Amino acid sequence: MKVRYNAPVVLTFTLLAVAVQVLGTLTGNTSTQLFAAAPPSFHPPYAIQYLGLVTHPLGHAGWSHLFGNFMLVLLLGPLLEERHGSWPLLQMMLITALVTGLCNALFFDTYLVGASGIVFMFILLGSMSNFRRGEIPLTFVLVAVIFLGRELVNIFQLDEVSQFAHIAGGLMGAGFGFARARGAAIELPPLPELPEEPAQVGVKPR
């Protein structure tokens, strides 16, 4: 019996986040800011700030923040990766990170770190697993009310949690779930396959 790397996208995402957190611990979280989605005062010469729009899910405020997020990532991610495929799931994660990063940069004056937006995308996407055309799963309604409703209430609390990223991630997950269930093609075209070498045909000399 051997250990299998069963969910390459989810596991690689987890390992990268752990590596970023280890580096952040060693540098007093100074390095973590390099992966954060920055506030709107962008400086064009510093391209690293623009990379933060998609890399901010890798950075976390501490180990408890990381453990809380990746407990759910590792619980839901492999199931979603098996159902939707590695490449489509990676696209959904990148799009969710970009949307939450852009919105944070445009409308808020704080840095954004953490995979909670992707976690909420996973939660709502997973609740759409038994969606049928013309029907809305009751489980989806309950999950949306419980998780997104709680975040709407928590918006009025003064804390360091980005409820906006949670809500945006949940809406992205719901949108992805509906789109894929209805047969909409949200994934990029498949990578081209290498052409096969033509078979050599022997010709007898005359």
N, C-alpha and C positions, 0 to 999 in steps of 0.2 A: 504494500500500500504506500503510495507516495502523495506528497502534498502538491496540489494543483493550483496554479495561478488562474483561478476560475473567472475572475472579473478584472481583466487588465486595466480598464479605465478607472474603475473605482479604487482598486488597490494601488495603482500608480498615483492617483490623486491623494490617497491617504498617506503614502510614503513621502510624497513631496511636502505635504502639509506638516508632517512630523519633522522632516529635515529643516523646514523653515522655522519651526518652533524651537528646535534645538539650537539653531543659529541665533534666534532671537533671545533665548535664555543666556547664551554666552555673551551677547552684546548688549544686554540690558534692554532688549526690545528695540534697539536702534535700527537693526537690520529689518525688523518687521515693517517699518514704515516704507521701505522700498517696495513692498508688495501691496501697499494700501492704495485704495482709490482716494486721490487727493481732493481737497476742496477746490472751488472753482478758480482759484488764482494759479492757473497753469503757467508754466514758463516754457515756451517752445524749445529752448535748447536742451531741456531735460526730458528726453524721451522716456525715461524710466517712469515718469508720472503717468504717461499715457498707457504704458504696459500695466500699471496698477489697476486700470479699468477692468482687466480680465484676470489679473493675478491676485486680487484682494481676497478671494476665498481661501488662498493658501496661508495667509497670515492670521494669527489669533492673538487675543489679548493675554492669554495665559494657557496653562495646561488644562485647567478645568473647562475653559471655553472650548478648547480643541476637543477634549474628550466628550463633552456634551453634544457637539455637532457630529463627530464621526462615529459615535455610537449608533446614531440613526443612519448616517451615510453607509456604514458597513452592514446595517440591518436591511435597508431598503435597496441600496444600490445594486448589489449582485442580482436581485430578482428583476429589477428594471433593465439591467444590462442584458440579462438573458432573454427578456421578453422583447425589447426594442432593438437590441444589437449594440455593439460597442461604439461604432461610428455615429449612429444617430443620437445615442445618449451623450456622447462627448459634445456634439453640436448643441444639444439642449443645455448642457452645463455652461458652455462658452457663451451662448446667447444670453442666458440668465445672468451670468456674471457681468457681461457687457452692459446689459440694460440697467441692472441695479447700480453698477459703477457710474454710468453716465448720469442717471437720475440723481444720485447722491452728489456728484460733482456739480450738477447744474442747480440744484435746489437746496443744498445744505452746505454748511461751512465747517463740517467735521470730516475727519478721515473715516474710511470704512474698511474694516477687516472682518474676516470670518466667513465660514461656509454656510451660515444660517439661511441665506437666500436659496442656495442650492438644496439644502435640507427641506425647506418648505416646498420647493418645486418637486422634489422626490415624493413628499407626502401627498400632495394633490395629484400628481401624475399616477402614483400607485393606487389612489382611490378610484381612478378611472379604468382600472384593469378589466372590469366586466361591463364596460359601456356597450350598449346596443343602440343601433340607429332608431331614433324616435323615442328613446327612453333616457332618463337621468338616474343613475344609481343612487339609492337612498344613502348608501355609505358615503358617497361623494358629498351629498348635501350636509350630512352630519359632520364630516371632517372639515368642510369649508366653514360651517357655522362655529365649530369649536375652536379651530386653530386660528382662522382669520378673524373671527369675532373677538377672540381674546386679544389679538394684536391691536385691533381697533380700539379696544378699551384701554390697553396699556399705552397707547400713544399719548394720553394725557398725564402719564406718570413721568417724573423727572428722573431718568436713569441714563445709562450709557449704552442701552440696547437700541439698535436700529430696527424699530418695528416696521418702518417703511420697507426695508430690504426683505423682511419676512413676508409682508403682504405682496410685494412685487414678485418675489419668488413663487409664492402660492398661486398668484394669477398666471404666471408663466407656465407653471405646471398644469393648471387647469386648461389653459389654452393649448398646450402641447397635447394633452390627453384627448381633448375634443378633436383636434386636427388629425391626430393619428387614428383615432377611432373611426372617423368619417372617411378615412382613406386619403386624406390630403398629404401630399408629398412635401414634408418639411425638411427632408435631408438633402444634402448636396448630391449631385450625380456621383455614382460609384467610381472609385478609382479605376482608371483604364488598366486592362490586363495586357501583359506583354504578349506581342504576337508570337505565335508558334512558328518555329522554323519550318519552311516548306520541305516536304519530303523529297529527297533526291531520287530522280527517276533514271534508271540505268538505260543508256542508249548503246546498242550494239554497233560497233564499227562496221561499215560496209566493205 
